[in-house]
Every structure is written in structure tokens, then in C-alpha cells.
Amino acid sequence: MMTDAYARYDLTKSVSPTKHPVEHQREALDALQRWYDGKRDDAAGALLSIPTGGGKTFIATRFLARTALREGRKVLWLAHTHHLLEQAFEAFGEGVQAIGEERQVSVRTVSGAPGHFRIGHVEPGDDVVIATIQTITGAYKRGVDALEEFIDAAGDDLFVVFDEAHHTPANTYRRLLLALRDRIPRMQLLGMSATPTYTDEGKRGWLGELFPQGIIYRVTADDLMAARVLAQPKIHDIPLDFTPTFDATDYERWSRTNRDLPESIITQLAENRERNAHIADHYAQNRALYGQTIIFADRWPQCIMLEEMLEDRGVRAGSVFSHTDPRGRTAEERNKTRHSNDQVIEAFKNGELDVVVNIGILTEGTDVPDAKTVFLTRKTTSSILLTQMVGRALRGPRFGGTDEAHIVSFIDDWRQLIHWADVEDIFGGLETGGDPAERTPIEQISVALVRRLARQMDTGININPVPYTELLPVGWYRVEYEVRADHDNIEQVRRMLLVYEDQKEIFDGLLEEWTRDLPQVFVDELLSEDVDRVEERIASHVDQWAERFGDAPEELMSNIRPNLRALARHMAQGDGRRPEFFPFEARDQHDLDVLAQHVYQERLDRIEEEDLLRREYGQADRYWKRFYPSFEHFCSAFDASYRRLRSDTPPTEINKTVVAPPPPELTEEEKDEIINRARGRCLCCDWDYRPSLEIDHIRPYSDGGSTSRQNSQTLCKRCNQVKGTDFINFRVHATPWNEAPTSELRLDAYPPNIRDHAMDPKWWSCYFARVINFFYESDAVDRVEVGQRGEALRVWKIHLFSNNPSEWLEPRLPKLVEKARQIRADHKLKAAPKRIEVYVQGERVVSASSDAGETVASPVT
């Protein structure tokens, strides 16, 4: 029996494997056998280090067939992406043949992806369960019966494989493996990775604890290239003269996600005819170098367009994609069938086509052809997708491939800072790329400099507002963490986060706070099933932290929030360890103000000035050519410094300055931005009916409060009325008071439509949030839990953010219970709640109950 996610192999006849290992694979199998047979007192855990394309999945499945599966042991195979699960499932089809005995073996794939089984479908009789680590971690934590029964059926003989083992030091996954080892002391754990080492000492220590026998076999990419198993990668970055339109609001919203580029942006890139013509021209002009090529596209019209353009240039081209569209111009476009795709792939394999253009179909699978070259028609933020695409060209001559693999990336003129997946990381990653301090994030610095320069020139006033070195970072944090991409795919993220002069002290203060009190939501993020709720809570914390940076320039603020998320995730997943900071040691060597001062003092003419600038731009020990893509850009940047220097000279006459009073109201565009910043909700009560939302001055305009984004917050009409001209900032979660306020709860601050909504839990959540947030004079309430029946109706729960003393509520809580019961009684509803409980960071700290007509409050000990 076999599906795409389940197979039962009936080995009633002895079948010999059809695939034979090459030298490094035989050596790895021998090393694994010695480890498997070895006697030891400590836990059994070992690492296999094989680079991408070296066949580590083939090695592991062949090894398991010869050992654990032959002995009737159960195997739990863990990986972090669906692609790796499917790769393992495919490999077991050939691997089980090495068992060499007459028996049946069942293999099941489990994840949250369409077409895969869910964890509840696992059966005790399964021999191999291939699952995402996040699925198993969450299920084990919840005690899912199906998983428990599978583990119990394994007895003392469970064998665990962790693909991409460099993920294991993440604390959530580490706890799972340690818990399994405590439960099954004889469990054997095999980790596989291309980069099973860390610069982080703490993570190295955890790898040593999980895999006590260390790396039992290692082969490098260089070794396999020398053995002609892998092709030698040649990376080509081809610039395109195309600037995608990425709206600032859309960019801000997208930057909060973990997804690849938005669909609207991908469509822009895919359907631009001039851009596609440039791609076709590049292949046609270099066909002798590139040879057979797979082009990865994004939209079916782009496939057709590139195919036609290549054919017009004398290139034998075909396209494969899955699409049916009655609006197509030809029958081929209207009905692109699997049969026609197979014909194109077969023609490519037979050398009858030079190029095949595809969408997604050629990223994986055993029947997919390999090529000498891959064209990546756009950059991607997904390391998973990038690895799949690049992998199509990695096969060396020993396996029917080529000596060299050309990886051709087409680079657009982006005006935003985007953290792209890096082709070079696939061939070793940051861990093997030398000292991280030497890996200066030049591209990020360049994007920031060129983006600022373009804005200044667009205004017609190209003058730097600050000294030039303040436009350069003082250094960068190096962070590593994992994020959930789609379904339950996990992407590993490694980034350098730029830090500027006025930011370092603030970041350091936050990092110090987080070592003591990092919000739990960052720790539990990867395992939570309520993704939207988790994102709301994370965004709320990030917005609060971002307040500390004040009115930073727009181009810096746009990156502060993503950087805060990245830093918090790094610490949450790294047991609270702070990221390493690397100072930009060459910063002072790149000061255009010094150059401008020299030109000014020496009174150089234009010819002498240009000669000086050309010599400086060409300096081998400078980054100018990488900061600015052309000499003209460099000259414009110099002009901005020179004009600032000249503008600092004393004026020759008195200028009269007329200052108008500040406007009392923001523009409609600015109002929309403020409401979007609040995610379309009232910051006080969480009411989300957009027509009722208003923009409020945090510090009242009448008291000198500015009409600015910084001094604005989103409130519903009712909360705005209750606030009046008080100075209350609902954009922060911590109360400004050091002692308990003397005021009582504003119990009459009803939300609208009490007659219609007194039964609605959302209405009550809004009411409680408003009452308590006005008491603390901040957005102190994280969430409110109100049910409609059973225990959830009898006990209502209020969760506070930390830094809001819960004991202040204790003497006031009984009145809130009585008020809630009175409102329900007035509307002839069942008496409730019986008790209100207050929680801080998941711990119940205060409660108030109504018993026999008397309401009392008490702290929880």
C-alpha cells in the first residue's frame, strides 16, 4: 500500500538495492556501523557531517535498513521542512531493500502540510514515522495519545534521526530530545548536518551533550568537488535596471512576517516584459558558458514569455508548469497538462532543449533533470526554496553531472533593506565562512546609504543632515534564530543587524532587561497553534520597545522593529544568551566630511576635486565601490557632505524666520498610518470597529503636545471621550506610576451598545480592558478571557503585562465583580461571574469571589 505520505513495503522476496554507495558514502556507512555496534556507558548520540548534495539521506536510510529496521526497531525521523520529509520518504523506498529479510515495513509522513498525515493518525504498528520537529515537539508537550502509543510500542529500542542537526540547540527541540532520552535511556540519536558546529560556545556545549560521541564521520564540500561528486559552484550576480514598487506601509506590514516576498511584488517582477527580455538576452549571449539551463520563474505568463523570447533568440526552449486558464491565447496556454510537461522534461533530458523554464515543478523529485546552470529570476528570502533550486545544478561528473555549476541570480534595484537568502551559505554557511567579524554586512550598509541619498536628491536639497559617520553603523549584532514560514515549515535565520550611534545604548539596555524578563510569547512562538494571536502579542511588545528610540529618522525606524524581533527571538531560542556585537572597525576610515574639509580648505578646483575623488573611490582598502554602485553615486554623496560643511558657515545677513503654530490635526494619510500601526484596534479597549476609531493626542494639543506620529495614538470614540484632556499613553504596556493611584476604577466607562452586547464575551473584554487600562494609565491588559457557559462563565480571567503591580487591583476587584454581576442581572442574564482572577505572565496572583452575597478579594500564594 502506498500514498504520497504512507507506504507499506512487502519484502516477501529478497531484493537487492539498485543504488550503490560511492567511496565517501561507504566510509560513512562503515563509521555508522562501528558506532552502532559500540559498547558505551554514556548516552548514544553521534553526528554525521555531509554537505548539501552529498547524499546524507541515502546514507542514513541505507544504514537504518541494515541495522535498526532489520532488528525490528522503530525509527522516529525528524526534520524542519516538508521538503526534507518528502526527501526522506522517497529515500526509504529504495533504502528498505537493504534489510535483506522477508518482512513488511511501513513508513508514514506526518506534518501540518496538505497531503501529509496529522499526528493523530500515527499508529503503534508504524515502523518509521517521518515528521517535522515542531509537530512532534508540540504533540509530545500536549501528550497526544497517538504519539505516546507509538513511543510505548518502541519500548527501549527507539532510534531517532534528526536531519539538519544544527537546529537541535534551540531550547524547545533540545528539551524534547532530552525528555525522550530520560524516558528511553537506550535510545540512539543520529544527527545529520552540513554545518554541525557553532561559534556560540553555549550551543557547542549543547551539541556535545546531545551527541556525546561527536562527529563520527565528516566530509567537506571541497572533498566532494575534488572527488567530482559535486560540481564546483560558480556564482554570478546579474544586475537589472528595475526598481520594484514596494509601498512603505506594505513593506512595514510584510517585514513583520516570516514569508517570502508578497504576491503583488512577485507579480510585478514576473510580468515585466523588459525585465524578462534582459534575462533572455543574458542567456542567449552566454549560452556556450551556461549550457543546459533550468530557469526558475514565478508566474505562468512569465514562463510563456521567457520561452517565446528565448526561441526568438535562437534558443531551444520549453516550459513546464501546472495551469489551466480559459483566457490563454493558445491551446497550449489554455491547457498545460502533466503529459505536455513530461514531454518537455524528457526532451530536456535527451539534449533536445537548451533551456526549460518552470514554476516550482523542478525544485525536487527523483524524476527531475539536472542541469549545468540554474537561473534564479529573482531573489528570495527563503533558504529552503533557494536550496531546492540551487540543488538542481550540484551533481558532479561521478553522477552524470558537470564539473562546474553556474548559479545565476538576477538582482533588482531594491530601495528597501531585505534580508535575502544567501547562495554562499548553502555551501557551508556562516559557520564555515571564517571569522564573523570579518564578514562586514556591506550590502545592508550600501542599501541604507543609497536609499538616503536618493531621498535627498529627490527633494532637490542634497545636504547631509548629520555628520557623515553618523550615517554609518557603529557595528552589528550577529543573530541566529528560527521562524515559522508556512504551514509548519521552519526557516533558520542568520543575520547581521546594523546598529547606529544613538541606538547602541538603547539596545544594550533592552538586552540586559531581557536576560531577566523576556516575554514568554517569544519562547513559545514556534510551538503555538494560534499564530495570529502570537503575532499580535509580539507586535505589541515590539511597538512598546520601539518607543524608546524616540523620533529616530524614518530610514532607521523602519528597521528598528524587525531588529527588535530578531534580537528577542535570538535570546528566547538561545537560553537568554546575548548576541555577539562586532564593531565596524573601518568606520572612521570612511568619512566623507574629512574629504570635504580638505577640498574646502585647499580651495581645489573642479578638475582637482574630481581627481581626488577618483583616487579615493578606487582605494583598495576602502569600501566605497561597494557602498556606492557607481562613481556618480559617490560624487553625489560627497556633494551632500560638502554642502553641509558650507551651510555651517556663519550667515552674512540676518534672516527673518516666521514660525506658524503647529497644525492641530494630522493628514488623512498620516491618520491611516497611525491606525494601521495599531493594527486597526483601539489601543485602550481593543475595539476593532474601524469607523469608530479616532486619532488622539497622547499629550493634549492644548498642553503643548505636538501633532506628530510620535504623539498620536488610536482610540475608539468612547475611550477618547473618557480620556478627555488627560495625558495618558496607551502605546506602552507599563504604568507610569510608582505608587498605586488613589483613583477608583471607572466602572461607568461602558462600551457602546450595552443592550445588544451584554452576552458577548468580546464586549466584556472591551469593558474590562478599558476600566483597568484607565486605572493603570497604560495598555496594561494583555487579554481577557470571558466564557459563555460552564467554568469559563463562572471564572473570568484578566491577564496583565508585567510592570503593572497586581496588588493595586486587589482592594478594587470586588467592585468590578459586583458591577459585572449587576449588568448581567439588569439584562436578565444568568448570574456571573462568580470569580475574577488576575494573572501576570501566566501566574494567577489576585482573585475576587462572590459568595453568599459578599464579594471579597485575596492574593494568591
Residue, then its C-alpha position, 0 to 999 in steps of 0.5 A: m500500500m502506498t500514498d504520497a505520505y504512507a507506504r507499506y513495503d512487502l519484502t516477501k522476496s529478497v531484493s537487492p538495492t539498485k543504488h550503490p554507495v560511492e567511496h565517501q558514502r561507504e566510509a560513512l556507512d562503515a563509521l555508522q556501523r562501528w558506532y552502532d555496534g559500540k559498547r558505551d556507558d554514556a548516552a548514544g548520540a553521534l553526528l554525521s557531517i555531509p554537505t548539501g548534495g552529498g547524499k546524507t539521506f541515502i546514507a542514513t536510510r541505507f544504514l537504518a535498513r541494515t541495522a535498526l529496521r532489520e532488528g525490528r526497531k522503530v525509527l522516529w525521523l525528524a526534520h524542519t521542512h516538508h521538503l526534507l520529509e518528502q526527501a526522506f520518504e522517497a529515500f526509504g523506498e529504495g533504502v528498505q531493500a537493504i534489510g535483506e529479510e522477508r518482512q513488511v515495513s511501513v513508513r508514514t509522513v506526518s506534518g501540518a502540510p496538505g497531503h501529509f498525515r496529522i499526528g493523530h493518525v500515527e499508529p503503534g504498528d508504524d515502523v518509521v514515522i517521518a515528521t517535522i520537529q515542531t509537530i512532534t515537539g508540540a504533540y509530545k508537550r500536549g501528550v497526544d495519545a497517538l504519539e505516546e502509543f507509538i513511543d510505548a510500542a518502541g519500548d527501549d529500542l527507539f532510534v531517532v534521526f534528526d536531519e539538519a542537526h544544527h537546529t537541535p540547540a534551540n531550547t524547545y527541540r533540545r528539551l524534547l530530545l532530552a525528555l525522550r532520552d530520560r524516558i528511553p535511556r537506550m535510545q540512539l540519536l543520529g544527527m545529520s548536518a552540513t554545518p554541525t558546529y557553532t561559534d556560540e560556545g553555549k550551543r557547542g556545549w549543547l551539541g556535545e551533550l546531545f551527541p556525546q560521541g561527536i562527529i563520527y564521520r565528516v566530509t567537506a564540500d571541497d572533498l566532494m568537488a575534488a572527488r567530482v561528486l559535486a560540481q564546483p559552484k560558480i556564482h554570478d550576480i546579474p544586475l537589472d535596471f528595475t526598481p520594484t514598487f514596494d509601498a512603505t506601509d506594505y513593506e512595514r506590514w510584510s517585514r513583520t512576517n516570516r514569508d517570502l516576498p508578497e504576491s503583488i511584488i512577485t507579480q510585478l517582477a514576473e510580468n515585466r516584459e523588459r525585465n524578462a527580455h534582459i534575462a533572455d538576452h543574458y542567456a542567449q549571449n552566454r549560452a556556450l558558458y551556461g549550457q543546459t539551463i533550468i530557469f526558475a520563474d514565478r508566474w505562468p505568463q512569465c514562463i510563456m514569455l521567457e520561452e517565446m523570447l528565448e526561441d526568438r533568440g535562437v534558443r531551444a526552449g520549453s516550459v513546464f508548469s501546472h495551469t489551466d486558464p480559459r483566457g490563454r491565447t493558445a491551446e497550449e496556454r489554455n491547457k498545460t497538462r502533466h503529459s505536455n510537461d513530461q514531454v518537455i522534461e524528457a526532451f530536456k533530458n535527451g539534449e533536445l532543449d537548451v533551456v526549460v523554464n518552470i514554476g516550482i515543478l523542478t525544485e525536487g523529485t527523483d524524476v527531475p533533470d539536472a542541469k549545468t546552470v540554474f537561473l534564479t529570476r529573482k531573489t528570495t528570502s527563503s533558504i529552503l526554496l533557494t536550496q531546492m533550486v540551487g540543488r538542481a545544478l550540484r551533481g558532479p561528473r561521478f553522477g552524470g553531472t558537470d564539473e562546474a555549476h553556474i548559479v545565476s541570480f538576477i538582482d533588482d534595484w531594491r530601495q528597501l533593506i531585505h534580508w535575502a537568502d544567501v547562495e554562499d551559505i548553502f555551501g557551508g554557511l556562516e559557520t564555515g565562512g571564517d571569522p564573523a567579524e570579518r564578514t562586514p554586512i556591506e550590502q545592508i550598509s550600501v542599501a541604507l546609504v543609497r536609499r538616503l541619498a536618493r531621498q535627498m536628491d529627490t527633494g532637490i536639497n542634497i545636504n547631509p543632515v548629520p555628520y557623515t559617520e553618523l550615517l554609518p553603523v557603529g557595528w552589528y549584532r550577529v543573530e541566529y534564530e528560527v521562524r515559522a514560514d508556512h504551514d509548519n515549515i521552519e526557516q533558520v535565520r542568520r543575520m547581521l543587524l546594523v546598529y547606529e550611534d544613538q541606538k547602541e545604548i538603547f539596545d544594550g539596555l533592552l538586552e540586559e532587561w531581557t536576560r531577566d524578563l523576556p516575554q514568554v510569547f517569544v519562547d513559545e512562538l514556534l510551538s503555538e497553534d494560534v499564530d495570529r494571536v502570537e503575532e499580535r502579542i509580539a507586535s505589541h511588545v515590539d511597538q512598546w520597545a520601539e518607543r524608546f528610540g524616540d523620533a529616530p529618522e524614518e530610514l532607521m525606524s523602519n528597521i528598528r522593529p524587525n531588529l527588535r524581533a530578531l534580537a528577542r527571538h535570538m535570546a528566547q531560542g538561545d537560553g537568554r544568551r546575548p548576541e555577539f556585537f562586532p564593531f565596524e572597525a573601518r568606520d572612521q576610515h570612511d568619512l566623507d566630511v574629512l574629504a570635504q574639509h580638505v577640498y574646502q580648505e585647499r580651495l581645489d578646483r573642479i578638475e582637482e576635486e574630481d581627481l581626488l575623488r577618483r583616487e579615493y573611490g578606487q582605494a583598495d582598502r576602502y569600501w566605497k565601490r561597494f557602498y556606492p554602485s557607481f562613481e556618480h553615486f559617490c560624487s553625489a554623496f560627497d556633494a551632500s557632505y560638502r554642502r553641509l560643511r558650507s551651510d555651517t558657515p556663519p550667515t552674512e545677513i540676518n534672516k527673518t524666520v516666521v514660525a506658524p503654530p503647529p497644525p492641530e490635526l494630522t493628514e488623512e494619510e498620516k491618520d491611516e498610518i497611525i491606525n494601521r500601526a495599531r493594527g486597526r484596534c483601539l489601543c485602550c479597549d481593543w475595539d476593532y470597529r474601524p469607523s469608530l476609531e479616532i486619532d488622539h493626542i497622547r499629550p493634549y494639543s492644548d498642553g503643548g503636545s505636538t501633532s506628530r506620529q510620535n504623539s498620536q495614538t488610536l482610540c475608539k470614540r468612547c475611550n477618547q471621550v473618557k480620556g478627555t484632556d488627560f495625558i495618558n499613553f496607551r502605546v506602552h504596556a507599563t504604568p507610569w506610576n510608582e505608587a498605586p493611584t488613589s483613583e477608583l476604577r471607572l466602572d461607568a466607562y461602558p462600551p457602546n451598545i450595552r443592550d445588544h452586547a451584554m452576552d458577548p464575551k468580546w464586549w466584556s473584554c472591551y469593558f474590562a480592558r478599558v476600566i483597568n487600562f484607565f486605572y493603570e494609565s497604560d495598555a496594561v491588559d494583555r487579554v481577557e478571557v470571558g466564557q459563555r457557559g460552564e467554568a469559563l462563565r463562572v471564572w473570568k480571567i484578566h491577564l496583565f503585562s508585567n510592570n503593572p503591580s497586581e496588588w493595586l487591583e486587589p482592594r478594587l476587584p470586588k467592585l468590578v465583580e459586583k458591577a459585572r454581576q449587576i449588568r448581567a442581572d439588569h439584562k436578565l442574564k444568568a448570574a456571573p461571574k462568580r470569580i475574577e482572577v488576575y494573572v501576570q505572565g501566566e501566574r494567577v496572583v489576585s482573585a475576587s469571589s462572590d459568595a453568599g452575597e459578599t464579594v471579597a478579594s485575596p492574593v494568591t500564594 
